[in-house]
């Protein structure tokens, strides 16, 4: 083989060696070390240079590399200003943590981690060899309206505490790992609620604690999961505001009346643990019967009248009741009574025609 052919063969072999790209993970072995760093044979056209500064990021025991030691590196700069292929051992070892973080992000999993510190923006979380960050807006119980000093004082109390967290952003190139306690708590509550729903049985009675009141009802914690008592299920009497019946922190007995696994919802009732006044009235009222009751409320369809039996009836025609106000006594006739539908229709009656009063 002449020299020209040998040279052509060397060029062919060189062109078949792959080029390195930023972010590539490569395997090699140490071939030299000096005060500036170490040289790694990667099987490429050029050997990789691990700067001394990168070695100083490693724990002392891991930084003691000898000639011939196998090593994993990540490409930092394929070609720097001096023509070097710059690689990093520390970033290669961090790559496993990035992969774990990405897996947690994709699986929507909740993890526990210890708070390592804080700054003006939020909490710092050690995550393997990485530093994760929880923005202040994602800290569950951080009080609103605090100034910078108050916020810093609150966050300082969380250092060394274990928090449930969810990974919400993974960006190795920008070295951003963002986590959220708020989303982790929300996810944990949803998972816990799903477990409780699987255990519950319709008609079951559960003790609970009132956690919040809304205009449409009350939320009650029945053992790791909140159920809703709709305002219509608070009492057999009409309730305008849940605070008329319950207060936050109150312990109550509730009946499970609805389980929706698809939407992860639990429906509860207070009134169904109390005697049903409509059942009691079934044997005491009849069509055509004359009654005396009290005006309880006005609606577009007419006037509701409440009776001592604990039920209300609708007086559809307000004729003859001009000037009548809420709380006044009126005399009426039963025109229709359907206790199974909780429906009582009434008609205005003159006082002189009263035969029976209840």
MONORGI-V10627 format. One record per residue. SS is DSSP state (H for helix, E for strand, - for the rest). OMEGA is omega in whole degrees, 0 to 359 (none if undefined). D_LAST is the distance of its C-alpha to the last C-alpha in Angstrom with 2 decimals. Layout:
ss = [SS:SS]
omega = [OMEGA:OMEGA]
d_last = [D_LAST:D_LAST]
This chain:
ss = [-:-:H:H:H:H:H:H:H:H:H:H:H:H:H:H:-:-:-:-:-:-:-:-:E:E:E:E:E:E:E:E:E:E:-:-:E:E:E:E:E:-:-:-:-:-:-:E:E:E:E:H:H:H:H:-:-:-:-:H:H:H:H:-:-:-:-:-:-:E:E:E:E:E:E:E:E:-:-:-:-:-:-:-:E:E:E:E:H:H:H:H:H:H:H:H:H:H:H:H:H:H:H:H:H:H:H:-:-:E:E:E:E:E:E:E:E:E:-:-:-:E:E:E:E:E:E:-:-:E:E:E:E:E:E:H:H:H:-:-:-:-:-:-:-:-:-:H:H:H:H:H:H:H:H:H:-:-:-:-:-:E:E:E:E:E:E:E:E:E:E:-:-:-:-:E:E:E:E:E:H:H:H:H:H:H:H:H:H:H:H:H:H:H:H:H:H:H:H:-:-:-:-:-:E:E:E:E:E:E:E:E:E:E:-:-:E:E:E:E:E:-:-:-:-:E:E:E:E:E:H:H:H:-:-:-:-:-:-:-:-:H:H:H:-:-:-:-:-:-:E:E:E:E:E:E:E:E:E:E:-:-:-:-:E:E:E:E:E:-:H:H:H:-:-:-:H:H:H:H:H:-:-:-:-:-:-:-:-:E:E:E:E:E:E:E:E:E:E:-:-:E:E:E:E:E:-:-:-:-:-:E:E:E:E:-:-:-:-:-:-:-:-:-:-:-:-:-:E:E:E:E:E:E:E:E:E:E:H:H:H:-:E:E:E:E:E:E:-:-:H:H:H:-:-:-:-:-]
omega = [181:184:182:179:178:180:179:178:178:178:180:179:182:183:180:179:184:176:178:177:180:179:178:172:185:177:178:175:184:178:179:177:176:184:183:181:179:177:183:174:184:182:179:178:181:174:179:177:174:183:178:181:179:179:182:177:181:171:184:183:182:183:182:181:181:177:179:180:174:183:174:181:172:180:179:181:182:181:180:185:178:180:182:169:186:181:184:174:183:180:176:180:175:185:177:178:176:179:178:179:179:178:178:178:183:182:179:185:175:178:175:180:181:179:182:181:181:171:184:186:183:186:177:185:172:181:188:177:182:174:176:184:175:179:181:181:180:174:192:190:178:182:179:174:179:172:184:181:180:179:179:180:179:183:179:180:180:181:182:177:179:181:170:185:172:175:182:176:177:180:183:182:178:181:179:174:186:181:182:172:182:181:178:179:180:180:180:180:178:179:179:180:179:179:180:179:179:183:187:177:177:181:180:177:182:172:181:181:180:183:178:177:176:181:182:179:183:175:184:176:182:177:179:179:178:171:181:167:179:184:179:181:180:184:174:174:179:179:179:183:181:180:175:187:187:172:179:181:181:175:183:170:182:175:177:183:181:177:180:183:183:180:177:182:179:176:183:178:170:189:183:172:179:178:180:183:179:176:179:182:186:183:186:181:178:179:180:182:179:183:171:180:183:177:183:180:180:177:180:183:181:184:174:180:180:181:181:179:179:179:177:174:182:174:190:180:180:181:181:181:179:180:178:181:180:180:180:177:177:180:188:177:176:177:179:181:179:184:180:177:182:183:178:179:187:176:180:179:177:182:185:185:182:177:185:178:177:none]
d_last = [123.01:124.24:122.65:121.02:119.23:118.07:116.70:114.81:113.27:112.10:110.45:108.69:107.38:106.25:104.35:102.50:101.03:97.47:96.66:94.07:91.02:88.83:86.04:87.92:87.75:91.24:92.96:96.39:98.52:100.06:103.69:104.41:103.03:104.22:102.99:101.30:99.22:99.75:100.97:99.21:100.81:98.16:100.40:100.31:103.08:102.38:101.37:98.18:98.31:95.69:96.00:96.22:93.06:91.09:92.43:91.31:87.69:87.95:87.46:90.96:91.20:90.45:92.93:95.92:97.13:100.62:102.95:101.89:98.23:95.80:93.28:90.45:90.43:88.51:90.50:89.92:92.73:94.81:97.62:97.78:100.34:102.87:102.46:100.51:97.72:95.25:92.84:90.30:89.66:86.66:84.90:85.69:84.06:81.07:80.75:79.13:76.41:75.99:75.65:73.04:71.13:71.32:70.07:67.06:66.35:66.54:64.45:61.72:61.98:60.81:63.49:63.71:66.41:67.49:67.60:71.26:71.05:69.68:70.86:69.36:67.82:66.28:67.05:70.25:69.89:72.96:72.90:75.95:78.85:76.68:74.57:71.11:69.00:65.26:64.52:62.32:59.72:59.40:58.78:55.14:54.24:56.79:54.94:54.97:56.85:59.55:63.06:66.07:66.60:62.98:62.95:66.25:65.01:61.92:64.04:66.62:64.01:63.67:67.39:68.06:64.40:63.55:61.34:60.00:61.66:62.05:65.27:64.61:68.18:71.58:74.70:77.91:80.16:78.35:77.67:73.93:71.47:67.96:64.99:61.30:59.04:56.00:56.49:57.24:53.99:52.07:53.95:53.45:49.68:49.63:51.80:49.71:46.51:48.15:49.06:45.52:44.09:46.57:45.28:41.50:39.43:36.21:33.27:35.34:33.82:36.06:36.17:37.05:37.75:36.31:39.46:38.27:35.36:35.47:33.28:32.57:31.82:33.51:36.70:36.91:40.18:39.72:43.32:45.81:43.73:40.96:37.90:35.35:31.62:30.55:27.95:25.55:26.04:25.40:21.65:18.65:17.55:19.87:23.01:25.37:28.11:28.93:29.99:26.35:26.17:29.84:33.21:36.73:38.18:34.90:35.04:32.29:31.68:31.40:31.35:34.08:32.63:35.64:39.42:41.79:45.37:46.93:45.36:45.07:41.33:38.66:34.93:32.57:28.85:26.79:23.33:24.57:25.26:21.60:18.90:17.80:14.03:14.67:16.19:13.37:10.92:13.76:13.15:9.44:9.70:12.48:14.53:13.96:10.27:8.82:6.04:6.31:7.88:11.23:14.57:16.10:19.40:21.69:23.78:26.48:24.40:21.59:18.62:16.25:12.63:10.88:7.33:6.67:7.74:11.00:11.78:12.89:13.50:16.53:16.71:20.37:21.38:21.30:22.63:21.41:20.15:23.59:23.66:20.12:20.44:18.90:16.26:15.30:11.94:11.90:10.50:11.20:11.94:12.34:16.14:16.90:15.46:18.11:16.96:20.68:21.35:18.26:17.67:14.77:16.12:14.45:15.94:15.88:14.66:16.05:14.05:15.78:14.52:10.79:10.39:6.80:3.77:0.00]
